[in-house]
Structures are given as C-alpha cells and as structure tokens.
Amino acid sequence: VGRPAIFVRLSQCNLQCIGCDTPIRNKIEEVTIESIMSRIDNFRKVHANTRIVITGGEPLLQPEAISDILDKVVGPYDLETNGTIDNQIDLIKRFNIVVVSPKKSCFNTIKESSSFINTWNKELNSNNNVFFKFVIGGGLKWSWSESDIKSLIEISSIDPSRIWLMPAGDNEAKLVVSGKN
C-alpha cells in the first residue's frame, strides 16, 4: 500500500504449504534482540516512522521473541499470521494491525472457513484492526478462488472492506496469471 515497512520474519511454521513464498530454509540467521533493534534504528535513520511487520513462518509460535521486540523497539507494529494460533490474545491485542492470512487447505468446507473468520472477528477484533489476506490463484491447494471469497462474504460476518487479495506467485509470469483468476 505504499508505506515503508520493516519485516521481522520469524522462522518456523505449523503448516507446510507446498508453494509457500517463505519456505523453511536450511540456513536460518539467529539474531539477538539488540541486533534487531540496531537494524531497525539504522533503517529508520533514512525512513522515519516506519511500521514494523512481524511475520513468518508463523510468528505466534515464538511469543517470547515477539514480546521482546514489542517491549524494546518503538512501534507501530503489524502482525501477519495464518490465524491458526489464537491462544495469544493479549499479545495479538498489542498490534496496530493484524493481518490474518488463512490457508484454504486448513478447511474442509466454506462453512468451516466462515466459522474461522467469525471467530477472529468476534473474539480478536476488539480494536477493529483485523484484516484478512487471501492468496488467490496459482493452482495451490491452500490458495483461494474468487468464488471462494464471494461465498465467504455471503455466509460469514466478514466486512468486504477488511479483505486484502494477493495473487499467488514468486515471479512476474506467475503473478500475472494468478491475478487473472
């Protein structure tokens, strides 16, 4: 959306989505909170007021690391999660924006995915700061189609203005094809 952001990408995920754009790599850089703070401070010397996006993998698998970052680095903070870990309510409420990116393959039916959406809306959206990002197209088992999204809107409590769509793909050709689906 055209806002500068610093991504703090935590490793590990509780899902193993084939075709994921952030697969677990053989080499993971372990860093200290001081190193993260230093990198953020250096970036902010050029780009003041930059948002910090905590993402993954699935970041909520590492609540202590997230708490350390939130306690020691000035925000604002956004969280991007697959939404499958919802037992960190106090931590989730510390974020300015929460982007839930559900994977279609986690659900057997649209009704199940609607229930998931409604749970996030009712229990974790007290600050009206939860958005839903759906990866569309690409022929991936976990991506969504336009008709899936329309069905979700019809049967869930999701507000269409809270939906973000992202075409699947890791190169320009795949993005162009996904964007047309």
C-alpha positions as CSV (number, residue, x, y, z in Angstrom):
1,V,0.0,0.0,0.0
2,G,3.0,2.3,-0.4
3,R,4.0,2.6,3.3
4,P,7.6,1.9,4.3
5,A,7.8,-1.2,6.4
6,I,10.5,-3.3,8.1
7,F,9.7,-7.0,8.1
8,V,10.9,-9.1,11.0
9,R,10.5,-12.6,9.6
10,L,10.5,-15.3,12.3
11,S,11.2,-18.9,11.2
12,Q,9.1,-21.9,11.9
13,C,5.5,-22.6,10.8
14,N,2.9,-25.0,11.9
15,L,1.7,-25.5,8.3
16,Q,3.7,-27.0,5.4
17,C,2.1,-25.4,2.4
18,I,3.6,-26.5,-0.9
19,G,4.5,-23.5,-2.9
20,C,4.8,-21.2,0.1
21,D,6.7,-18.0,-0.7
22,T,8.6,-18.2,2.6
23,P,9.6,-21.9,3.0
24,I,11.8,-23.0,5.8
25,R,15.4,-22.7,4.6
26,N,18.4,-24.7,5.6
27,K,20.1,-21.6,6.8
28,I,18.3,-19.5,9.4
29,E,20.0,-16.5,10.8
30,E,19.8,-16.4,14.6
31,V,19.9,-12.9,15.9
32,T,19.6,-11.1,19.2
33,I,17.0,-8.5,20.1
34,E,19.9,-6.0,20.2
35,S,20.7,-6.8,16.6
36,I,17.1,-6.4,15.5
37,M,16.9,-3.1,17.4
38,S,20.1,-1.9,15.7
39,R,18.9,-2.8,12.2
40,I,15.5,-1.1,12.8
41,D,17.2,2.0,14.1
42,N,19.6,2.2,11.1
43,F,16.7,1.8,8.7
44,R,14.7,4.5,10.5
45,K,17.5,7.0,10.1
46,V,16.5,7.1,6.5
47,H,12.9,6.1,6.7
48,A,11.4,7.7,9.9
49,N,8.1,6.3,11.4
50,T,8.4,3.0,9.5
51,R,6.0,0.3,10.5
52,I,7.3,-2.9,11.9
53,V,5.7,-6.0,10.5
54,I,6.2,-9.2,12.5
55,T,5.7,-12.2,10.1
56,G,6.9,-15.7,9.5
57,G,6.6,-18.6,9.0
58,E,4.0,-18.4,11.8
59,P,5.3,-15.7,14.2
60,L,2.9,-16.7,17.0
61,L,4.9,-19.8,17.5
62,Q,7.5,-17.5,19.2
63,P,5.5,-15.3,21.6
64,E,8.5,-14.6,23.8
65,A,10.5,-13.2,20.9
66,I,7.6,-11.1,19.8
67,S,7.1,-9.7,23.3
68,D,10.8,-8.8,23.5
69,I,10.6,-6.9,20.2
70,L,7.4,-5.1,21.3
71,D,8.9,-4.2,24.7
72,K,12.2,-2.9,23.3
73,V,11.5,-1.4,19.9
74,V,9.2,1.6,19.3
75,G,6.3,0.7,17.0
76,P,3.8,0.9,15.3
77,Y,3.6,-2.8,14.8
78,D,1.7,-5.0,12.5
79,L,1.3,-8.8,12.7
80,E,0.8,-11.2,9.9
81,T,-0.4,-14.7,10.9
82,N,-2.0,-17.7,9.4
83,G,-4.5,-17.4,12.2
84,T,-4.3,-21.0,13.4
85,I,-2.8,-20.0,16.8
86,D,-5.4,-17.9,18.6
87,N,-4.3,-18.6,22.2
88,Q,-2.1,-15.5,22.3
89,I,-4.9,-12.9,22.7
90,D,-3.1,-10.5,25.0
91,L,-0.1,-10.5,22.6
92,I,-2.3,-10.1,19.5
93,K,-4.0,-7.1,21.0
94,R,-0.7,-5.2,21.2
95,F,-0.6,-4.8,17.4
96,N,-1.9,-1.9,15.5
97,I,-2.9,-4.0,12.5
98,V,-3.4,-7.8,12.5
99,V,-3.4,-9.5,9.1
100,V,-4.8,-13.0,9.1
101,S,-3.9,-15.0,6.0
102,P,-6.0,-18.2,6.2
103,K,-5.0,-21.1,4.0
104,K,-7.8,-22.8,2.2
105,S,-6.3,-26.2,2.7
106,C,-6.9,-25.9,6.5
107,F,-10.7,-26.2,6.0
108,N,-12.9,-28.9,4.6
109,T,-15.7,-26.6,3.7
110,I,-16.5,-22.9,3.1
111,K,-18.7,-23.2,6.3
112,E,-15.6,-24.1,8.3
113,S,-13.7,-21.2,6.9
114,S,-16.6,-18.9,7.7
115,S,-16.6,-20.1,11.3
116,F,-12.8,-19.4,11.5
117,I,-13.4,-15.8,10.1
118,N,-16.3,-15.2,12.5
119,T,-14.1,-16.3,15.5
120,W,-11.4,-13.8,14.6
121,N,-14.0,-11.1,14.0
122,K,-15.8,-11.6,17.3
123,E,-13.0,-12.6,19.7
124,L,-9.9,-10.9,18.4
125,N,-11.1,-7.8,16.6
126,S,-12.0,-5.6,19.6
127,N,-9.8,-2.8,18.2
128,N,-11.3,-3.1,14.7
129,N,-7.8,-3.7,13.4
130,V,-8.1,-7.2,11.9
131,F,-7.8,-7.7,8.1
132,F,-8.0,-10.9,6.1
133,K,-5.5,-11.5,3.3
134,F,-6.3,-14.3,0.9
135,V,-3.8,-15.6,-1.6
136,I,-5.7,-16.2,-4.8
137,G,-5.0,-18.2,-7.9
138,G,-1.8,-20.1,-8.7
139,G,-3.4,-23.5,-8.5
140,L,-2.1,-24.1,-5.0
141,K,-4.1,-26.3,-2.6
142,W,-4.0,-23.5,0.0
143,S,-4.9,-20.6,-2.3
144,W,-8.4,-19.3,-2.8
145,S,-10.6,-18.6,-5.8
146,E,-12.8,-15.6,-6.5
147,S,-15.9,-17.8,-5.9
148,D,-14.5,-18.9,-2.5
149,I,-14.1,-15.3,-1.4
150,K,-17.6,-14.4,-2.6
151,S,-19.0,-17.4,-0.7
152,L,-17.2,-16.4,2.4
153,I,-18.6,-12.9,2.2
154,E,-22.1,-14.2,1.8
155,I,-22.1,-16.6,4.8
156,S,-19.7,-15.0,7.3
157,S,-19.5,-11.8,9.3
158,I,-16.6,-10.6,7.2
159,D,-16.7,-7.0,6.0
160,P,-15.5,-6.9,2.4
161,S,-13.5,-3.7,3.1
162,R,-11.4,-5.8,5.5
163,I,-10.3,-8.2,2.7
164,W,-7.0,-8.0,1.0
165,L,-6.2,-10.1,-2.0
166,M,-2.7,-11.2,-3.0
167,P,-2.0,-13.1,-6.3
168,A,0.0,-16.3,-5.8
169,G,3.4,-16.5,-7.4
170,D,7.1,-15.9,-6.9
171,N,7.8,-14.3,-10.3
172,E,6.2,-11.9,-12.7
173,A,4.7,-14.5,-15.0
174,K,3.0,-16.4,-12.2
175,L,1.7,-13.2,-10.7
176,V,0.1,-12.1,-14.0
177,V,-1.6,-15.5,-14.3
178,S,-2.8,-15.5,-10.7
179,G,-4.1,-12.0,-10.9
180,K,-6.4,-13.0,-13.8
181,N,-8.0,-15.9,-11.8
